[in-house]
């Protein structure tokens, strides 16, 4: 197991002893390493196993809260049924979610997809990812000197549209409804009556979740960059180690 920062080990040891615990994580860049092709992303086996094992413990729940569409998150994560899955940056909780989106929003989604597809033709290496309520414009594989230009062109193309914009790493996402990982995390807290939350995230979109955490909660930022999280690790391997450590510590405490 990789070494964890001592302050994080102490914090995880303490939180492992609460009555009801919720452990939640982002997917890409957190339990799954970042890859060039989003369809190739898979969780680290050790991270996936530890999260599943946590969900199976008494008085413990686990969740993945991702920018991915729920249908894709379900396939790519391979998570068991007892791990909550929340897609589309916190707005998609079940497979029937799209049925609740009104016709004007669906029409706007179609316009977004067509507009972003036109930009893909102008900027080689860019791709779009269409989700139930949003379109993500990816520039990870674009030439570095053109990536920001492409992102700015995507923003300019919808400047007068009623869309909600989420900034990510090498991606700009345009949603037809308001989405928020923090609100989703709070909903899970209430649903599971959790006394404390541990949340892992790597992207700017995860900051809304970190901002909702309270004094008894733990936020862990993966990688570099400014953050509201109280703790930091460097890579998905560290997240896997933290999840395994948390599981082992909580299992022993519950058994005692």
RARAWO-V93505 format. One record per pair of residues at least 12 apart in sequence whose ideal C-beta (glycine too) atoms are under 7 Angstrom apart, sorted by the first residue. I is the first residue (numbers start at 0). GAP is how many residues later the second one is. Records with the same first field share a line. If there is no record, write none. Layout:
BEGIN
I=GAP, GAP
END
This chain:
BEGIN
0=240, 243, 244
1=235, 236, 239
3=234, 237, 238, 241
4=226
6=224
7=212, 223, 234
8=236
10=207, 220
11=206, 230, 233, 234, 237
12=236
14=181, 183, 203
15=230, 233, 234, 237
16=236
17=177, 178
18=40, 176
19=39, 172, 173, 174, 175
20=38, 39, 173, 175, 229
21=39, 41, 166, 167, 170, 172, 175
22=28, 31, 39, 175, 223
23=39, 41, 161, 164, 173, 175
24=26, 39, 174, 175, 214
25=39, 40, 174, 175, 176, 177, 180
26=37, 39, 41, 46, 50
27=13, 38
28=173, 174, 193
29=170, 171, 172, 192, 206, 209
30=12, 13, 16, 17, 20, 205, 208
31=12, 204
32=203
35=104, 105
37=91
40=35
41=34
42=34
43=192, 193, 196
45=194, 198
46=189, 192, 193, 196
47=30
49=190, 193, 194, 197
50=32, 192
51=27, 28, 31
52=194
53=189, 192, 193
54=25, 27, 28
55=26
56=193, 194, 197
57=196
59=190
60=23, 131, 133
61=21
62=20, 21, 23, 125
63=13, 15, 19, 21, 22
64=21, 25, 116, 119, 120, 144
65=21
66=21, 22, 101, 106, 138
67=19
68=18, 19, 23, 62, 63
69=15, 17, 18, 22, 25, 27
72=12, 14
83=104
85=98
87=43, 44, 45, 46, 91
88=77, 90, 91, 92, 116
89=89, 90, 91, 93, 94
90=42, 86, 88
91=40
96=35
97=34
100=32, 76
104=71, 72
107=68
108=24, 26, 67
111=23, 46, 51, 62
112=15, 17, 22
114=42, 43
115=12, 19, 21, 38
118=18, 31, 34, 35, 38
122=19, 23, 27
123=18
124=16, 17, 18
125=12, 13, 16, 24
132=42, 43, 44
133=39, 40, 41, 42
134=39
135=35, 37
136=17, 34, 35
137=32, 33
138=12, 31, 32
139=30
146=23
150=21
153=18
154=17
157=16
162=12, 13
163=13, 14, 15
165=39
166=37
167=35, 36, 37
168=34
179=28
180=24, 25, 27, 28
181=26, 27, 29, 30
184=12, 14, 24, 27
185=26
194=21
195=20, 21
196=16, 20
197=20, 48
198=14, 20
199=20, 22, 39
200=20, 21
201=19, 20, 21
206=20, 21
209=17, 18, 19
210=17
217=12, 13
218=12
219=12, 13, 22
221=13, 14, 17
END
